[in-house]
Structures are given as C-alpha cells and as structure tokens.
Amino acid sequence: GIVMYPGSVNLKLFHLEYLVEELKNMELVVNEIEKLERVRMSIDQQVVVFHYKKLVEQELTESKGNQVEIGLFLTYDLYSKQFKHWLRSTTETYMQLWSILMDENP
C-alpha cells in the first residue's frame, strides 16, 4: 500500500487511523502526522489530521498524567520549517538583487 503509493495522502490517513485504532502506538502516530504535514492536503484531510493531533494529545495527557502539548510541538516544528524556508527564499532574493546592482550594466 504505502510503499507502492507513497504520494497518496488518503492512504497515509488510513494508515494513521490503523496506528491509532489497532496498534495504539502514539509515537508512530506523531511521526506520521509530521510526515503528513509536509505534504499539500485538502481542507478535509487537514481536518482529519487535526483530529488525530488532538486525539494523540488527549491520549498522551491521560496516559502520562501530565500536560503534554504535542499540538504545540508540532505547530512549532511546522512554523520553524516555514520560517527557514522563507528565510532561504528571502536570502536568495537579496543575493540576486545585489548581484544585479553590482553589475556594471544593470
């Protein structure tokens, strides 16, 4: 399944459901959620991922007895990656601008 169709978001969502319902392995679920957040998804797929994030957060909070904020961690990780991407893009744009300005015939 997933090996044959690595780009299928729906298949990854079904795999995520299997990990939650059958295996109850929350660490694997967190890893799969991180992988899913890197790909472009439709809004309904994003809602499903959000649901599983909240479910994992609730499970970890109940099982460990402390306030584990997995949602905040995943959000921070996502924003950190976006920031790095935007920073690289901005740096490349400035480098191109300065290279144009340094030319004798702009």
C-alpha positions in Angstrom: 0.0 0.0 0.0 2.1 2.9 1.3 5.3 1.6 -0.4 3.5 1.3 -3.7 1.8 4.7 -3.5 4.0 7.0 -1.3 2.2 10.2 -2.5 -1.3 9.1 -1.6 -2.5 11.3 1.3 -5.7 9.3 1.7 -3.7 6.1 2.1 -1.5 7.8 4.7 -4.6 8.9 6.6 -5.9 5.3 6.6 -2.5 4.1 7.9 -2.8 6.8 10.6 -6.2 5.5 11.6 -4.8 2.0 11.7 -2.0 3.1 14.0 -4.4 4.8 16.3 -7.2 2.3 16.4 -5.3 -1.0 16.2 -1.8 -0.5 17.4 -2.4 2.4 19.7 1.2 3.4 19.2 1.1 7.2 19.7 4.8 7.7 18.9 4.3 6.3 15.4 1.2 8.4 15.1 3.2 11.6 15.9 5.8 10.6 13.3 3.1 10.0 10.6 1.4 13.3 11.5 4.7 15.1 11.0 5.1 13.4 7.6 1.6 14.3 6.6 2.0 18.0 7.5 4.9 18.3 5.0 2.6 17.5 2.0 -0.2 19.5 0.5 -3.6 18.4 1.7 -7.1 19.4 1.0 -9.1 21.1 3.8 -10.9 17.9 4.7 -7.7 16.0 5.0 -6.3 18.8 7.2 -9.3 18.5 9.5 -8.7 14.7 9.8 -5.0 15.3 10.7 -6.1 18.0 13.2 -8.5 15.5 14.8 -5.7 12.9 15.2 -3.4 15.5 16.7 -6.0 16.3 19.3 -6.6 12.7 19.9 -2.9 11.9 20.4 -2.6 14.9 22.7 -5.5 13.7 24.8 -4.2 10.1 24.9 -0.7 11.2 26.0 -2.1 13.6 28.6 -4.3 10.8 30.0 -1.7 8.1 29.9 1.2 10.1 31.4 -0.8 12.2 33.8 0.8 15.5 32.7 0.0 18.2 30.2 1.8 17.1 27.1 1.3 19.7 24.4 2.1 17.7 21.3 0.0 20.0 19.2 2.1 23.0 20.3 5.3 21.0 19.5 4.0 20.0 16.0 2.9 23.6 15.3 6.2 25.0 16.5 8.0 22.5 14.3 5.9 23.4 11.3 6.4 27.1 11.7 10.1 26.7 12.3 10.4 24.8 9.0 8.3 27.5 7.2 10.4 30.3 8.7 13.6 28.6 7.5 12.1 28.2 4.0 11.1 31.8 3.9 14.5 32.9 5.2 16.3 31.0 2.5 13.9 32.4 -0.2 14.4 35.9 1.1 18.2 35.5 1.2 18.3 34.2 -2.3 16.2 37.1 -3.5 18.5 39.6 -1.8 21.6 37.9 -3.3 20.0 38.1 -6.8 19.2 41.8 -6.2 22.7 42.6 -5.0 24.3 40.7 -7.9 22.1 42.8 -10.3 23.1 46.0 -8.6 26.8 45.1 -8.7 26.8 44.6 -12.4 28.1 47.5 -14.5 25.1 47.4 -16.8 22.0 46.8 -14.6 
